[in-house]
Amino acid sequence: MLVPDELHYSSDHEWVLLTGTTARIGITDYAQDALGDVVFVQLPSTGAAVTAGDSCSEVESTKSVSDIYAPVPGTVAAVNEQLADHPELINSDPYGEGWLFEVTVAGPEALAPLMDAAGYRALTES
């Protein structure tokens, strides 16, 4: 299972990459593997306010439908439009082309409740 060191992680299996005040969000390799083949993604609307811990998106796979929870609070700045026609990118490249959406956050303090890579590895290995 791939767990990049430069990312932050939620206990709900979302990852966050912070660049300035933009947090790019996706689901982890662990989550996409547990879901199976992703066939549909419902993304939040650009401009929508999201609250950390609240459901803001859904991923549908051949096994189930799963809520995606905002790992950080903020305003949705962008969504990955490629996923409308290619939801399988979540399976093939969860940390790259398979990102879900971007949120504008107040600053790095938004990441405080999240885990680093070592903490996430410990969570998924227990």
N, C-alpha and C positions, 0 to 999 in steps of 0.2 A: 504494500500500500504506500502510495506516494504522499508525503506530508512536507511540502516545501517550508524551509526554515524562515523565510522572509514574511510569511503570512501570519495572521492572527485567526483564531478559530473559536466558534461558539460550541456549546454543548449540544446544539441542534444540528451540528455538522455543516455549518456554513463557514466559508473562509472570507477574510477581508484583507484587501491590499490597500493601504492608505498612501495616497500621493497628494501632498498638500492637504487640502480639505475635501478631497474626493476619495470616497471609499468604494472600491470595486468589490462586488460580492458575487459569490458563486457557491455551489455545493462541493463538498470534498470528494476525493476519490473513494473514500470509504462509503459515503452516502450514495454516490452514483452506482457503485457496485451492489449495494444492498437493494437499490431500487430495481435494477435490471434495465432493460432497454427502454430509454425515454422516448415517448411518442408524441408528447404535447407539453407545452409550457405556457402558463398564463403569467404574464409579467405585470408588475404594477404600472400605473400611469405616470408618465413624466410629469413632475410638478407635485405629485402626491406626497404628503407628509407621512413618514413612517416612524413608528415607535419601537424601540428595541424590545424584542421578545414577542411582538405581535405578528400574526400571519399577514403577509403582504403579497404572496405569490403562490402558485401551485405547480407541481411537476407531476405529470401523469406518465406512468410506465406500464409495461405489459403486466406488472404485478399489482400495482396499486396507484392511488393518488395521494400525494404527500404535500402538506403545507410547507412553505418556505417562510421562515421567520426572519424578520429584520434583525441582524446582529448588532446594529448601531442605529441611533436615532438620527433623523435628518430629512432632507427633501430629495426625492428621486430626480436625479439630473439626467440620466440616460438609461436606456434599456438595450439589450442586445437583440436587435432586429433580426439577425441571422437565425435565431432560434425558432422563429415562426415557420420557416421552411426546412430548417435543419436542427430539430431538437436533439438529434443523436450526437451533436457536438458536446453535449454535457457528458456523455459516456466516453467519447474518444479523446476529449481534451478539457477535462473539468477545470483546470487551472489556467487555461489559455482561451481559445476560441469559444469555450462553453460557459463563459461568465454570464451572469444573469442581468444585473443592473448596477448602476452607480448611484450613490447617495452623497449629497453635500452635507458634511458634518461640521460642527463648531470647531473641532480641532482634535489633536491626538488623544485628549482625555476621553473621547468617545470609545476608544479601544480598551480602556482600563478593565472592564469586566470580562474581556476575552482572554483566551489561553494562548500561550505561545506554542510552537510546534512540539516541544517536549511534553507540555501538558496535554495536548491533543493526542499525541501518541499514547501516553499513559491511559487516557480515557478509552481509546479504542482497543487497547490491548488487554484491558481488565475484564 
